[in-house]
Amino acid sequence: MLAAPWVCRSCARSLRHASIFQFVRRASTETPVRLPPALLERARRLTAEHDQLTSTLEKDFDAKKAKRAGEISRIADALRQFEKAKAALSELHGLLESDDAEMRELARDDLEATNAQLVESSHNLSAALTPKHPFADMPCLLEIRPGPGGTEGRFFADTLFHMYKAYCSNKGYRTRVVQYEASDSDGQTGSEGEIALQEAVLEVQEPGAYAIFRGEAGMHRVQRVPATEAKGRTHTSAVAVWVLPSFPENGTSESEADWENPESDFYIDPTEVRSETMRARGAGGQHVNKTESAIRLTHIPTGTTVSMQDSRSQQRNREYAWRLLRSRIAQQRREAREEMARQMRSSVLANSQITRGDKIRTYQYQQDRCTDHRSGLDAHNLPDVLRGGETLGKIMDSVQTWLINKDIEALISEEEASAAVASREKGK
């Protein structure tokens, strides 16, 4: 059996319970892949948009259109690969009906490999269609706190902190220790020489770190014999890990370059702003009161309005109004991100969830094993995991695959539901 190319072979075995993977595994050796019609329709619609934008950009460059074309280019490329593999499979099926025995044999030889290509391209297309997480490209904060389990949980919190720090070092990711607070443990150390950790926050400063580490959020359970255990009994403790986006401390600097950068908080599309001129009111003399020097700008998507009439010059008032509008919109965007981060922090792991039963991963010292309870991967060589080595990387990769499959399942359900509603509306 060929494992799907988008899943490492060790991960493929562990994902046997994932419904998407089961579907893909069957498809690779039995029947061609069938994506839901709603998903294919969405891919074709976005590919048509991409082709139109590309054609327009060849004649006249526009930053907003270029950004949009870049966002959906992966979908267009994935659809083309899917259609190519689908056409190749159709041709092979035609050759299987040939009167030429040699051609039939050649077609049979190529059938499994082509099916595997179709499996890979269908998964890539589904993943490309899955909306990107809004914080995926950002650096992240790893917050580590001991859960129930007394000092043993605090010792293992220190182990996890050093595990992630070592992993980042091995990968070449820049990090910064934001907080590292030890608790009062009367000088005791853990079975591996750890200190009792109260709380630690590690910032991974690399762009895209949030996407890499988001699967680490949850309750990590440890099972081992504590250094203070005289009878050799195994104790179970837990450590909570939060993964949050890391925003710049000082925000985006307000500069003219930021105003022209679509990625900046200060960027505003001029076509989304309504500009009005009017006569200024109040003191200022005959010129101010009789000329339309006052400016009012309205950002249509948000309804934000600013007015400026301090200067006798309409151009100066316009410049000041734009500056103020950009600042207000940037502030709104930052507040929206920060609110989303607060909601994520609460939803990722609420205080009531810090229990041993809500585990995502178990580190079993006696069995030299680390088990992720979402992807189902059992990895041995626990010392390599705790050193932040390749084994930890394999576990994190298996979780990434699990997350992608969950996103794809949600996307398919959403598209099928939308198609059903549209069909009912059309039938009325």
KAWO-V491496 format. One record per residue. N is the residue number from 0. D_CENTER is the distance of its C-alpha to the mean C-alpha in whole Angstrom. Layout:
N,D_CENTER
N,D_CENTER
//
This chain:
0,31
1,28
2,25
3,22
4,21
5,17
6,18
7,20
8,23
9,23
10,20
11,22
12,24
13,22
14,20
15,24
16,23
17,20
18,21
19,19
20,20
21,24
22,24
23,23
24,25
25,28
26,27
27,28
28,31
29,33
30,32
31,29
32,26
33,26
34,23
35,23
36,25
37,23
38,20
39,22
40,24
41,21
42,20
43,24
44,23
45,20
46,22
47,25
48,24
49,22
50,26
51,28
52,25
53,26
54,30
55,30
56,28
57,31
58,34
59,32
60,29
61,27
62,24
63,22
64,23
65,22
66,18
67,18
68,20
69,17
70,14
71,16
72,18
73,15
74,16
75,20
76,20
77,19
78,21
79,24
80,24
81,24
82,27
83,28
84,28
85,29
86,32
87,33
88,33
89,35
90,37
91,38
92,39
93,41
94,43
95,43
96,46
97,47
98,51
99,51
100,50
101,48
102,46
103,45
104,45
105,42
106,40
107,40
108,39
109,36
110,35
111,33
112,31
113,30
114,29
115,26
116,25
117,25
118,23
119,21
120,21
121,20
122,17
123,16
124,17
125,15
126,12
127,12
128,13
129,10
130,9
131,6
132,4
133,7
134,6
135,4
136,8
137,9
138,11
139,11
140,14
141,15
142,18
143,20
144,23
145,26
146,26
147,30
148,32
149,34
150,34
151,33
152,29
153,30
154,30
155,27
156,25
157,27
158,26
159,22
160,22
161,24
162,22
163,19
164,21
165,23
166,20
167,18
168,22
169,22
170,19
171,20
172,18
173,19
174,20
175,22
176,23
177,23
178,25
179,27
180,29
181,32
182,34
183,37
184,38
185,42
186,41
187,40
188,37
189,35
190,36
191,34
192,35
193,32
194,33
195,32
196,29
197,29
198,25
199,23
200,20
201,19
202,17
203,15
204,16
205,14
206,12
207,8
208,9
209,7
210,4
211,8
212,9
213,7
214,9
215,12
216,13
217,16
218,20
219,21
220,25
221,27
222,31
223,33
224,37
225,37
226,39
227,41
228,42
229,45
230,45
231,43
232,41
233,37
234,35
235,31
236,29
237,26
238,23
239,20
240,17
241,15
242,12
243,11
244,10
245,14
246,15
247,18
248,22
249,24
250,22
251,22
252,26
253,27
254,29
255,30
256,27
257,25
258,26
259,26
260,23
261,20
262,17
263,20
264,20
265,24
266,23
267,25
268,26
269,30
270,30
271,28
272,31
273,34
274,37
275,41
276,44
277,46
278,49
279,49
280,50
281,52
282,54
283,54
284,57
285,58
286,56
287,53
288,54
289,55
290,52
291,49
292,47
293,45
294,41
295,39
296,35
297,33
298,29
299,29
300,26
301,26
302,30
303,30
304,33
305,35
306,39
307,41
308,44
309,45
310,47
311,49
312,47
313,45
314,43
315,43
316,42
317,39
318,37
319,37
320,36
321,33
322,32
323,32
324,30
325,28
326,28
327,27
328,24
329,23
330,23
331,22
332,19
333,19
334,20
335,18
336,14
337,16
338,17
339,14
340,13
341,17
342,16
343,13
344,15
345,18
346,16
347,14
348,17
349,20
350,24
351,25
352,23
353,24
354,26
355,26
356,26
357,22
358,21
359,18
360,20
361,24
362,26
363,29
364,31
365,35
366,33
367,31
368,28
369,24
370,23
371,19
372,20
373,17
374,17
375,21
376,21
377,24
378,25
379,28
380,29
381,27
382,29
383,26
384,23
385,25
386,25
387,22
388,23
389,22
390,22
391,19
392,17
393,18
394,17
395,14
396,14
397,15
398,12
399,10
400,12
401,13
402,9
403,9
404,13
405,12
406,10
407,13
408,16
409,14
410,14
411,18
412,19
413,18
414,20
415,23
416,24
417,23
418,26
419,28
420,28
421,29
422,32
423,33
424,34
425,35
426,38
427,39
//
